[in-house]
Amino acid sequence: MIWPPVKAWTSKNNIEGQVHFVAINYGGKLLERWVVLMSVLDSNVVVKVPWFQLVDLSNWEAGWDEKINIEAAKLFNNKSDAITTDFSHPSIDSGLTIPISENTIRPWFEKI
């Protein structure tokens, strides 16, 4: 998996009823890397996920998978289990800031 992370992610489990997320920020070094994800449909659902969990294919998939078989939330059984954050400042290469430079925007999806 490449670093910095692509922007589009699908959770294999519901997180507060959401499965499609945008990586709005990231940081850390080596084993301490993390990614802040915001739900595509509900911007109130923001989670900070350690990189090692994000690249675990049993929890997350890069891109937006419309055919994913979502079971009842295994990863987070209720809101208190999720580590949510009110940190929603996008990274400079997110493409969500002004001004935007096309040369520095992270890709949405991995290149095939």
MDTraj code that builds the backbone (N, CA, C; nanometers):
import mdtraj as md
import numpy as np

residues = "MET ILE TRP PRO PRO VAL LYS ALA TRP THR SER LYS ASN ASN ILE GLU GLY GLN VAL HIS PHE VAL ALA ILE ASN TYR GLY GLY LYS LEU LEU GLU ARG TRP VAL VAL LEU MET SER VAL LEU ASP SER ASN VAL VAL VAL LYS VAL PRO TRP PHE GLN LEU VAL ASP LEU SER ASN TRP GLU ALA GLY TRP ASP GLU LYS ILE ASN ILE GLU ALA ALA LYS LEU PHE ASN ASN LYS SER ASP ALA ILE THR THR ASP PHE SER HIS PRO SER ILE ASP SER GLY LEU THR ILE PRO ILE SER GLU ASN THR ILE ARG PRO TRP PHE GLU LYS ILE".split()
xyz = np.array([
    [0.0863, -0.1175, 0.0000],
    [0.0000, 0.0000, 0.0000],
    [0.0902, 0.1229, 0.0000],
    [0.0494, 0.2225, -0.0779],
    [0.1316, 0.3419, -0.0929],
    [0.1062, 0.4431, 0.0187],
    [0.2056, 0.5242, 0.0439],
    [0.1933, 0.6354, 0.1391],
    [0.2367, 0.7611, 0.0664],
    [0.1681, 0.8712, 0.0673],
    [0.0470, 0.8945, 0.1440],
    [-0.0715, 0.8169, 0.0881],
    [-0.1738, 0.7986, 0.1695],
    [-0.2879, 0.7155, 0.1299],
    [-0.3733, 0.7796, 0.0221],
    [-0.4377, 0.6945, -0.0579],
    [-0.5370, 0.7447, -0.1529],
    [-0.6537, 0.8012, -0.0725],
    [-0.7439, 0.8727, -0.1372],
    [-0.8509, 0.9411, -0.0642],
    [-0.9772, 0.8582, -0.0441],
    [-1.0071, 0.7634, -0.1324],
    [-1.1325, 0.6882, -0.1247],
    [-1.1127, 0.5566, -0.0497],
    [-1.1974, 0.5297, 0.0506],
    [-1.1881, 0.4078, 0.1311],
    [-1.3268, 0.3522, 0.1613],
    [-1.3365, 0.2189, 0.1677],
    [-1.4600, 0.1506, 0.2060],
    [-1.4321, 0.0683, 0.3306],
    [-1.5138, 0.0881, 0.4329],
    [-1.5037, 0.0074, 0.5539],
    [-1.5802, -0.1218, 0.5310],
    [-1.5237, -0.2329, 0.5736],
    [-1.5917, -0.3622, 0.5612],
    [-1.7012, -0.3766, 0.6661],
    [-1.7061, -0.2840, 0.7605],
    [-1.8053, -0.2849, 0.8675],
    [-1.8653, -0.1457, 0.8808],
    [-1.9911, -0.1413, 0.9188],
    [-2.0560, -0.0117, 0.9393],
    [-1.9897, 0.0643, 1.0527],
    [-1.9668, 0.1908, 1.0318],
    [-1.9196, 0.2801, 1.1372],
    [-2.0237, 0.3895, 1.1465],
    [-2.1028, 0.3825, 1.2511],
    [-2.2154, 0.4746, 1.2690],
    [-2.3037, 0.4761, 1.1437],
    [-2.3235, 0.3591, 1.0843],
    [-2.4098, 0.3448, 0.9680],
    [-2.3447, 0.3809, 0.8354],
    [-2.2170, 0.4114, 0.8357],
    [-2.1478, 0.4557, 0.7145],
    [-2.0404, 0.3549, 0.6739],
    [-2.0158, 0.3442, 0.5417],
    [-1.9101, 0.2545, 0.4931],
    [-1.8143, 0.3229, 0.3970],
    [-1.8540, 0.4326, 0.3316],
    [-1.7667, 0.5008, 0.2354],
    [-1.7083, 0.6271, 0.2989],
    [-1.5736, 0.6387, 0.2880],
    [-1.5017, 0.7458, 0.3557],
    [-1.4003, 0.8123, 0.2632],
    [-1.3661, 0.9368, 0.2994],
    [-1.2619, 1.0137, 0.2306],
    [-1.1499, 1.0383, 0.3312],
    [-1.0270, 1.0102, 0.2896],
    [-0.9112, 1.0383, 0.3736],
    [-0.8817, 1.1873, 0.3624],
    [-0.9099, 1.2608, 0.4697],
    [-0.8924, 1.4063, 0.4641],
    [-0.7598, 1.4524, 0.5216],
    [-0.6950, 1.3669, 0.6017],
    [-0.5657, 1.4034, 0.6568],
    [-0.4927, 1.2773, 0.6989],
    [-0.3627, 1.2888, 0.7192],
    [-0.2799, 1.1747, 0.7573],
    [-0.1526, 1.2266, 0.8207],
    [-0.0829, 1.1401, 0.8901],
    [0.0428, 1.1812, 0.9520],
    [0.1104, 1.0651, 1.0213],
    [0.2111, 1.0969, 1.0983],
    [0.2864, 0.9969, 1.1707],
    [0.4001, 0.9398, 1.0879],
    [0.4829, 0.8613, 1.1543],
    [0.5974, 0.7985, 1.0885],
    [0.5993, 0.6509, 1.1213],
    [0.6398, 0.5721, 1.0231],
    [0.6577, 0.4278, 1.0371],
    [0.5364, 0.3614, 1.1019],
    [0.5519, 0.2990, 1.2173],
    [0.4427, 0.2252, 1.2809],
    [0.3398, 0.3158, 1.3482],
    [0.3675, 0.4437, 1.3559],
    [0.2767, 0.5393, 1.4201],
    [0.1913, 0.6155, 1.3178],
    [0.1883, 0.5714, 1.1930],
    [0.1089, 0.6409, 1.0905],
    [-0.0393, 0.6288, 1.1203],
    [-0.1141, 0.7324, 1.0827],
    [-0.2586, 0.7373, 1.1023],
    [-0.3226, 0.8112, 0.9861],
    [-0.4535, 0.7900, 0.9694],
    [-0.5306, 0.8569, 0.8646],
    [-0.6634, 0.9021, 0.9251],
    [-0.7023, 1.0266, 0.8992],
    [-0.8328, 1.0773, 0.9418],
    [-0.9291, 1.0587, 0.8244],
    [-1.0379, 0.9870, 0.8507],
    [-1.1375, 0.9576, 0.7484],
    [-1.2701, 1.0243, 0.7834],
    [-1.3353, 1.0814, 0.6825],
    [-1.4666, 1.1434, 0.7000],
    [-1.5656, 1.0707, 0.6098],
    [-1.6831, 1.0415, 0.6622],
    [-1.7861, 0.9742, 0.5834],
    [-1.8243, 1.0578, 0.4624],
    [-1.8466, 0.9908, 0.3506],
    [-1.8896, 1.0588, 0.2284],
    [-2.0296, 1.1170, 0.2460],
    [-2.1174, 1.0464, 0.3166],
    [-2.2566, 1.0889, 0.3289],
    [-2.2887, 1.1672, 0.4552],
    [-2.2066, 1.1553, 0.5586],
    [-2.2338, 1.2238, 0.6847],
    [-2.1028, 1.2793, 0.7400],
    [-2.0805, 1.4077, 0.7198],
    [-1.9534, 1.4694, 0.7607],
    [-1.9352, 1.4735, 0.9121],
    [-2.0373, 1.4359, 0.9879],
    [-2.0235, 1.4279, 1.1328],
    [-1.9514, 1.3007, 1.1761],
    [-1.9417, 1.2035, 1.0855],
    [-1.8739, 1.0780, 1.1166],
    [-1.7290, 1.0903, 1.0701],
    [-1.6407, 1.1147, 1.1652],
    [-1.4976, 1.1327, 1.1389],
    [-1.4224, 1.0401, 1.2331],
    [-1.3340, 0.9571, 1.1772],
    [-1.2563, 0.8644, 1.2591],
    [-1.1085, 0.8756, 1.2248],
    [-1.0255, 0.8542, 1.3250],
    [-0.8809, 0.8507, 1.3059],
    [-0.8393, 0.7040, 1.3167],
    [-0.7854, 0.6508, 1.2066],
    [-0.7554, 0.5085, 1.1974],
    [-0.6045, 0.4877, 1.1873],
    [-0.5486, 0.4017, 1.2709],
    [-0.4062, 0.3698, 1.2551],
    [-0.3828, 0.3061, 1.1176],
    [-0.2713, 0.3382, 1.0556],
    [-0.2390, 0.2895, 0.9213],
    [-0.2428, 0.1368, 0.9139],
    [-0.1919, 0.0683, 1.0160],
    [-0.1891, -0.0775, 1.0115],
    [-0.3291, -0.1360, 1.0068],
    [-0.4289, -0.0677, 1.0645],
    [-0.5675, -0.1140, 1.0554],
    [-0.6266, -0.0829, 0.9179],
    [-0.5890, 0.0310, 0.8626],
    [-0.6437, 0.0721, 0.7334],
    [-0.5990, -0.0212, 0.6215],
    [-0.4768, -0.0706, 0.6272],
    [-0.4280, -0.1590, 0.5216],
    [-0.4632, -0.3055, 0.5471],
    [-0.5316, -0.3333, 0.6560],
    [-0.5796, -0.4683, 0.6854],
    [-0.7050, -0.4930, 0.6014],
    [-0.6940, -0.5814, 0.5030],
    [-0.8038, -0.6052, 0.4085],
    [-0.9286, -0.6632, 0.4735],
    [-0.9194, -0.7103, 0.5963],
    [-1.0391, -0.7595, 0.6640],
    [-1.1213, -0.6443, 0.7216],
    [-1.0614, -0.5239, 0.7303],
    [-1.1318, -0.4073, 0.7845],
    [-1.1628, -0.3009, 0.6805],
    [-1.0692, -0.2750, 0.5885],
    [-1.0812, -0.1643, 0.4949],
    [-1.0390, -0.2057, 0.3542],
    [-1.0911, -0.1344, 0.2558],
    [-1.0530, -0.1542, 0.1160],
    [-1.0326, -0.0171, 0.0528],
    [-0.9212, -0.0005, -0.0173],
    [-0.8981, 0.1247, -0.0886],
    [-0.9994, 0.1351, -0.2022],
    [-1.0585, 0.2529, -0.2193],
    [-1.1615, 0.2738, -0.3208],
    [-1.2998, 0.2646, -0.2588],
    [-1.4017, 0.2856, -0.3405],
    [-1.5404, 0.2770, -0.2940],
    [-1.6038, 0.1555, -0.3573],
    [-1.6217, 0.0512, -0.2797],
    [-1.6792, -0.0741, -0.3269],
    [-1.8303, -0.0709, -0.3064],
    [-1.9039, -0.0702, -0.4167],
    [-2.0505, -0.0665, -0.4095],
    [-2.1103, -0.2048, -0.3840],
    [-2.0339, -0.3102, -0.4063],
    [-2.0870, -0.4455, -0.3948],
    [-2.0472, -0.5137, -0.2650],
    [-1.9845, -0.4405, -0.1767],
    [-1.9346, -0.5011, -0.0535],
    [-2.0497, -0.5566, 0.0300],
    [-2.0266, -0.6749, 0.0861],
    [-2.1269, -0.7384, 0.1715],
    [-2.1077, -0.6867, 0.3136],
    [-2.1926, -0.5932, 0.3523],
    [-2.1823, -0.5323, 0.4846],
    [-2.2663, -0.6115, 0.5840],
    [-2.1989, -0.6638, 0.6847],
    [-2.2685, -0.7323, 0.7930],
    [-2.2932, -0.6318, 0.9040],
    [-2.3657, -0.6738, 1.0059],
    [-2.3869, -0.5857, 1.1209],
    [-2.2504, -0.5430, 1.1736],
    [-2.2434, -0.4230, 1.2228],
    [-2.1147, -0.3642, 1.2621],
    [-2.0367, -0.4561, 1.3546],
    [-1.9276, -0.5120, 1.3025],
    [-1.8400, -0.5960, 1.3834],
    [-1.7298, -0.5100, 1.4443],
    [-1.6786, -0.4165, 1.3634],
    [-1.5663, -0.3361, 1.4080],
    [-1.6075, -0.2433, 1.5220],
    [-1.7239, -0.1804, 1.5091],
    [-1.7748, -0.0909, 1.6110],
    [-1.9199, -0.1281, 1.6385],
    [-1.9470, -0.1771, 1.7574],
    [-2.0833, -0.2166, 1.7910],
    [-2.1713, -0.0993, 1.8292],
    [-2.1120, 0.0068, 1.8781],
    [-2.1890, 0.1268, 1.9081],
    [-2.0969, 0.2476, 1.9016],
    [-2.1553, 0.3643, 1.9118],
    [-2.0793, 0.4875, 1.8946],
    [-1.9647, 0.5003, 1.9947],
    [-1.9815, 0.4483, 2.1150],
    [-1.8765, 0.4631, 2.2151],
    [-1.7527, 0.3804, 2.1809],
    [-1.7650, 0.2773, 2.0943],
    [-1.6508, 0.1958, 2.0543],
    [-1.5639, 0.2659, 1.9502],
    [-1.6214, 0.3549, 1.8731],
    [-1.5471, 0.4235, 1.7668],
    [-1.4673, 0.5388, 1.8252],
    [-1.3435, 0.5522, 1.7774],
    [-1.2621, 0.6662, 1.8184],
    [-1.2896, 0.7772, 1.7184],
    [-1.3816, 0.8644, 1.7540],
    [-1.4147, 0.9750, 1.6651],
    [-1.3325, 1.0956, 1.7051],
    [-1.3243, 1.1885, 1.6131],
    [-1.2448, 1.3080, 1.6387],
    [-1.3136, 1.4270, 1.5748],
    [-1.2966, 1.5430, 1.6331],
    [-1.3498, 1.6640, 1.5708],
    [-1.2408, 1.7326, 1.4900],
    [-1.1291, 1.6630, 1.4689],
    [-1.0200, 1.7139, 1.3866],
    [-1.0560, 1.6926, 1.2412],
    [-1.0948, 1.7978, 1.1727],
    [-1.1369, 1.7830, 1.0330],
    [-1.0611, 1.8780, 0.9413],
    [-0.9400, 1.9159, 0.9788],
    [-0.8593, 2.0018, 0.8932],
    [-0.7980, 1.9169, 0.7834],
    [-0.8299, 1.9436, 0.6586],
    [-0.7756, 1.8618, 0.5500],
    [-0.6269, 1.8856, 0.5280],
    [-0.5596, 1.7799, 0.4819],
    [-0.4179, 1.7917, 0.4487],
    [-0.4026, 1.8808, 0.3256],
    [-0.2837, 1.9351, 0.3068],
    [-0.2599, 2.0275, 0.1961],
    [-0.2744, 1.9590, 0.0596],
    [-0.2532, 1.8259, 0.0543],
    [-0.2656, 1.7535, -0.0726],
    [-0.3993, 1.6821, -0.0877],
    [-0.4983, 1.7192, -0.0052],
    [-0.6302, 1.6544, -0.0120],
    [-0.7131, 1.7005, -0.1312],
    [-0.6825, 1.8163, -0.1851],
    [-0.7653, 1.8719, -0.2915],
    [-0.8881, 1.9422, -0.2364],
    [-0.8952, 1.9534, -0.1041],
    [-1.0106, 2.0147, -0.0387],
    [-0.9789, 2.1515, 0.0202],
    [-0.8590, 2.2041, -0.0083],
    [-0.8188, 2.3334, 0.0457],
    [-0.8129, 2.4376, -0.0654],
    [-0.8083, 2.5623, -0.0249],
    [-0.7946, 2.6717, -0.1208],
    [-0.6705, 2.7494, -0.0829],
    [-0.5787, 2.7792, -0.1732],
    [-0.5813, 2.7455, -0.3157],
    [-0.5417, 2.5991, -0.3375],
    [-0.5755, 2.5486, -0.4564],
    [-0.5463, 2.4108, -0.4930],
    [-0.4440, 2.4113, -0.6052],
    [-0.3458, 2.3255, -0.5938],
    [-0.2494, 2.3052, -0.7004],
    [-0.2644, 2.1613, -0.7491],
    [-0.3017, 2.1426, -0.8759],
    [-0.3254, 2.0089, -0.9290],
    [-0.2045, 1.9180, -0.9161],
    [-0.0869, 1.9741, -0.9126],
    [0.0344, 1.8932, -0.9058],
    [0.0555, 1.8274, -0.7705],
    [-0.0161, 1.8720, -0.6677],
    [0.0066, 1.8190, -0.5339],
    [-0.1119, 1.7426, -0.4772],
    [-0.2133, 1.7121, -0.5567],
    [-0.3313, 1.6438, -0.5052],
    [-0.3097, 1.4921, -0.5050],
    [-0.3377, 1.4278, -0.3907],
    [-0.3301, 1.2821, -0.3808],
    [-0.4386, 1.2183, -0.4680],
    [-0.4142, 1.0997, -0.5202],
    [-0.5154, 1.0327, -0.6021],
    [-0.6315, 0.9804, -0.5165],
    [-0.7473, 0.9692, -0.5795],
    [-0.8630, 0.9125, -0.5111],
    [-0.8500, 0.7614, -0.4991],
    [-0.7997, 0.6986, -0.6033],
    [-0.7932, 0.5529, -0.6083],
    [-0.6530, 0.5078, -0.6438],
    [-0.6208, 0.3823, -0.6103],
    [-0.4928, 0.3257, -0.6476],
    [-0.4913, 0.2996, -0.7969],
    [-0.3760, 0.3187, -0.8595],
    [-0.3629, 0.2908, -1.0017],
    [-0.3568, 0.1403, -1.0204],
    [-0.4292, 0.0928, -1.1196],
    [-0.4341, -0.0533, -1.1459],
    [-0.3250, -0.0918, -1.2408],
])
top = md.Topology()
chain = top.add_chain()
for i, resn in enumerate(residues, 1):
    res = top.add_residue(resn, chain, resSeq=i)
    for name in ("N", "CA", "C"):
        top.add_atom(name, md.element.get_by_symbol(name[0]), res)
traj = md.Trajectory(xyz[None], top)
